[in-house]
């Protein structure tokens, strides 16, 4: 700083000498300006030195802390990048295998579904056949019952109208003979 002041003084005198000044003395205005400038620099230096130093040291610490944080974040990001890259490579390598496995599983699932559908269809057919068989048996039973009922009614009608007392006696005699023949 003092060097700067001396440089300004010599520069001023050199410019006066080159401008054709008559004497080699520094004009009093310049001397007072230099003195005022020196006093101003001294006051600024005296009172503003520590706050300026504190301000810049605080900024330096903040910048260093932020730089450390960013370095840590950068390292974490690099780690995540490497992890993602490794996963992508693994996925790329196992892509065909995964597709083949998925296709095998889909084929197995399809076969299982077809097998189950066939089993259900077979069970439905068996149940339908059993139901039809039962319905046919019920129908035969009803027809048989109806036929017996109709035969009894017809026989009753025939017996009551066509058979006389002689025929009735004759039938009883034959019936008794048949029973005796069965039970000796």
One Martini backbone bead per residue (centre of mass of N, CA, C, O) as a GRO file, in nm:
protein
  184
    1UNK     BB    1   0.059   0.063  -0.021
    2UNK     BB    2   0.299   0.244  -0.003
    3UNK     BB    3   0.390   0.197  -0.289
    4UNK     BB    4   0.147   0.329  -0.420
    5UNK     BB    5   0.196   0.613  -0.311
    6UNK     BB    6   0.477   0.654  -0.429
    7UNK     BB    7   0.396   0.610  -0.718
    8UNK     BB    8   0.203   0.855  -0.734
    9UNK     BB    9   0.416   1.069  -0.672
   10UNK     BB   10   0.609   1.003  -0.909
   11UNK     BB   11   0.402   1.032  -1.130
   12UNK     BB   12   0.334   1.325  -1.080
   13UNK     BB   13   0.623   1.437  -1.120
   14UNK     BB   14   0.663   1.322  -1.404
   15UNK     BB   15   0.427   1.472  -1.536
   16UNK     BB   16   0.531   1.759  -1.470
   17UNK     BB   17   0.798   1.736  -1.619
   18UNK     BB   18   0.670   1.668  -1.903
   19UNK     BB   19   0.482   1.940  -1.911
   20UNK     BB   20   0.674   2.192  -1.840
   21UNK     BB   21   0.760   2.257  -1.574
   22UNK     BB   22   0.957   2.478  -1.382
   23UNK     BB   23   0.943   2.299  -1.140
   24UNK     BB   24   1.018   2.028  -0.897
   25UNK     BB   25   0.761   2.073  -0.751
   26UNK     BB   26   0.494   1.998  -0.568
   27UNK     BB   27   0.195   2.064  -0.550
   28UNK     BB   28  -0.014   2.127  -0.285
   29UNK     BB   29  -0.266   1.972  -0.378
   30UNK     BB   30  -0.134   1.696  -0.407
   31UNK     BB   31  -0.031   1.669  -0.124
   32UNK     BB   32  -0.313   1.684   0.013
   33UNK     BB   33  -0.430   1.442  -0.136
   34UNK     BB   34  -0.227   1.237  -0.036
   35UNK     BB   35  -0.277   1.277   0.261
   36UNK     BB   36  -0.581   1.207   0.252
   37UNK     BB   37  -0.537   0.928   0.132
   38UNK     BB   38  -0.367   0.813   0.362
   39UNK     BB   39  -0.574   0.858   0.584
   40UNK     BB   40  -0.797   0.690   0.457
   41UNK     BB   41  -0.638   0.424   0.443
   42UNK     BB   42  -0.580   0.409   0.746
   43UNK     BB   43  -0.875   0.399   0.843
   44UNK     BB   44  -0.959   0.158   0.680
   45UNK     BB   45  -0.742  -0.029   0.791
   46UNK     BB   46  -0.809  -0.002   1.096
   47UNK     BB   47  -1.143  -0.055   1.083
   48UNK     BB   48  -1.171  -0.277   0.825
   49UNK     BB   49  -0.988  -0.521   0.858
   50UNK     BB   50  -1.143  -0.731   1.040
   51UNK     BB   51  -1.417  -0.748   0.892
   52UNK     BB   52  -1.295  -0.838   0.624
   53UNK     BB   53  -1.156  -1.088   0.729
   54UNK     BB   54  -1.409  -1.219   0.846
   55UNK     BB   55  -1.578  -1.227   0.593
   56UNK     BB   56  -1.376  -1.399   0.417
   57UNK     BB   57  -1.348  -1.637   0.617
   58UNK     BB   58  -1.645  -1.712   0.619
   59UNK     BB   59  -1.668  -1.762   0.317
   60UNK     BB   60  -1.453  -1.978   0.306
   61UNK     BB   61  -1.591  -2.175   0.497
   62UNK     BB   62  -1.851  -2.203   0.337
   63UNK     BB   63  -1.720  -2.303   0.077
   64UNK     BB   64  -1.583  -2.551   0.204
   65UNK     BB   65  -1.840  -2.684   0.311
   66UNK     BB   66  -1.979  -2.702   0.039
   67UNK     BB   67  -1.760  -2.863  -0.098
   68UNK     BB   68  -1.785  -3.109   0.087
   69UNK     BB   69  -2.078  -3.168   0.031
   70UNK     BB   70  -2.044  -3.200  -0.276
   71UNK     BB   71  -1.846  -3.430  -0.259
   72UNK     BB   72  -2.032  -3.625  -0.111
   73UNK     BB   73  -2.259  -3.614  -0.322
   74UNK     BB   74  -2.083  -3.705  -0.557
   75UNK     BB   75  -2.004  -3.979  -0.439
   76UNK     BB   76  -2.294  -4.080  -0.407
   77UNK     BB   77  -2.367  -4.050  -0.706
   78UNK     BB   78  -2.150  -4.238  -0.811
   79UNK     BB   79  -2.250  -4.486  -0.657
   80UNK     BB   80  -2.532  -4.489  -0.784
   81UNK     BB   81  -2.436  -4.507  -1.072
   82UNK     BB   82  -2.286  -4.775  -1.041
   83UNK     BB   83  -2.530  -4.936  -0.944
   84UNK     BB   84  -2.712  -4.885  -1.188
   85UNK     BB   85  -2.515  -4.994  -1.397
   86UNK     BB   86  -2.502  -5.280  -1.280
   87UNK     BB   87  -2.804  -5.339  -1.305
   88UNK     BB   88  -2.824  -5.298  -1.607
   89UNK     BB   89  -2.625  -5.519  -1.683
   90UNK     BB   90  -2.783  -5.745  -1.549
   91UNK     BB   91  -3.041  -5.702  -1.711
   92UNK     BB   92  -2.914  -5.743  -1.987
   93UNK     BB   93  -2.809  -6.035  -1.930
   94UNK     BB   94  -3.113  -6.141  -1.812
   95UNK     BB   95  -3.330  -6.088  -2.025
   96UNK     BB   96  -3.355  -6.355  -2.185
   97UNK     BB   97  -3.399  -6.533  -1.940
   98UNK     BB   98  -3.658  -6.392  -1.843
   99UNK     BB   99  -3.823  -6.440  -2.097
  100UNK     BB  100  -3.805  -6.747  -2.096
  101UNK     BB  101  -3.925  -6.789  -1.815
  102UNK     BB  102  -4.195  -6.649  -1.875
  103UNK     BB  103  -4.276  -6.840  -2.104
  104UNK     BB  104  -4.273  -7.099  -1.940
  105UNK     BB  105  -4.478  -7.010  -1.729
  106UNK     BB  106  -4.705  -6.955  -1.931
  107UNK     BB  107  -4.717  -7.242  -2.045
  108UNK     BB  108  -4.775  -7.382  -1.775
  109UNK     BB  109  -5.031  -7.224  -1.717
  110UNK     BB  110  -5.181  -7.312  -1.968
  111UNK     BB  111  -5.172  -7.616  -1.912
  112UNK     BB  112  -5.314  -7.601  -1.640
  113UNK     BB  113  -5.575  -7.472  -1.745
  114UNK     BB  114  -5.646  -7.697  -1.942
  115UNK     BB  115  -5.655  -7.924  -1.738
  116UNK     BB  116  -5.876  -7.800  -1.558
  117UNK     BB  117  -6.087  -7.773  -1.781
  118UNK     BB  118  -6.102  -8.076  -1.845
  119UNK     BB  119  -6.185  -8.163  -1.562
  120UNK     BB  120  -6.444  -7.999  -1.550
  121UNK     BB  121  -6.574  -8.117  -1.804
  122UNK     BB  122  -6.576  -8.409  -1.704
  123UNK     BB  123  -6.743  -8.355  -1.450
  124UNK     BB  124  -6.988  -8.242  -1.599
  125UNK     BB  125  -7.043  -8.493  -1.768
  126UNK     BB  126  -7.083  -8.690  -1.533
  127UNK     BB  127  -7.312  -8.534  -1.397
  128UNK     BB  128  -7.499  -8.538  -1.641
  129UNK     BB  129  -7.516  -8.846  -1.665
  130UNK     BB  130  -7.626  -8.896  -1.380
  131UNK     BB  131  -7.874  -8.719  -1.409
  132UNK     BB  132  -7.993  -8.868  -1.650
  133UNK     BB  133  -8.010  -9.143  -1.513
  134UNK     BB  134  -8.197  -9.053  -1.285
  135UNK     BB  135  -8.425  -8.949  -1.465
  136UNK     BB  136  -8.478  -9.219  -1.606
  137UNK     BB  137  -8.547  -9.375  -1.348
  138UNK     BB  138  -8.780  -9.197  -1.264
  139UNK     BB  139  -8.945  -9.240  -1.520
  140UNK     BB  140  -8.968  -9.548  -1.498
  141UNK     BB  141  -9.103  -9.544  -1.224
  142UNK     BB  142  -9.351  -9.380  -1.311
  143UNK     BB  143  -9.435  -9.567  -1.539
  144UNK     BB  144  -9.465  -9.816  -1.365
  145UNK     BB  145  -9.670  -9.699  -1.171
  146UNK     BB  146  -9.876  -9.627  -1.391
  147UNK     BB  147  -9.903  -9.911  -1.509
  148UNK     BB  148  -9.999 -10.048  -1.253
  149UNK     BB  149 -10.238  -9.869  -1.202
  150UNK     BB  150 -10.373  -9.921  -1.476
  151UNK     BB  151 -10.387 -10.233  -1.447
  152UNK     BB  152 -10.557 -10.241  -1.192
  153UNK     BB  153 -10.793 -10.084  -1.305
  154UNK     BB  154 -10.847 -10.268  -1.543
  155UNK     BB  155 -10.884 -10.526  -1.376
  156UNK     BB  156 -11.115 -10.422  -1.207
  157UNK     BB  157 -11.301 -10.365  -1.439
  158UNK     BB  158 -11.303 -10.650  -1.557
  159UNK     BB  159 -11.387 -10.796  -1.299
  160UNK     BB  160 -11.654 -10.636  -1.254
  161UNK     BB  161 -11.777 -10.699  -1.556
  162UNK     BB  162 -11.677 -10.995  -1.682
  163UNK     BB  163 -11.689 -11.139  -1.414
  164UNK     BB  164 -11.820 -11.385  -1.254
  165UNK     BB  165 -11.889 -11.608  -1.004
  166UNK     BB  166 -11.766 -11.852  -1.147
  167UNK     BB  167 -11.493 -11.724  -1.220
  168UNK     BB  168 -11.420 -11.649  -0.934
  169UNK     BB  169 -11.405 -11.937  -0.820
  170UNK     BB  170 -11.203 -12.050  -1.016
  171UNK     BB  171 -10.969 -11.852  -0.942
  172UNK     BB  172 -10.951 -11.935  -0.645
  173UNK     BB  173 -10.877 -12.226  -0.691
  174UNK     BB  174 -10.620 -12.178  -0.850
  175UNK     BB  175 -10.480 -12.010  -0.637
  176UNK     BB  176 -10.471 -12.228  -0.418
  177UNK     BB  177 -10.307 -12.434  -0.584
  178UNK     BB  178 -10.059 -12.253  -0.624
  179UNK     BB  179  -9.997 -12.224  -0.322
  180UNK     BB  180  -9.969 -12.526  -0.259
  181UNK     BB  181  -9.738 -12.572  -0.460
  182UNK     BB  182  -9.541 -12.382  -0.314
  183UNK     BB  183  -9.670 -12.494  -0.028
  184UNK     BB  184  -9.636 -12.824   0.094
   0.00000   0.00000   0.00000
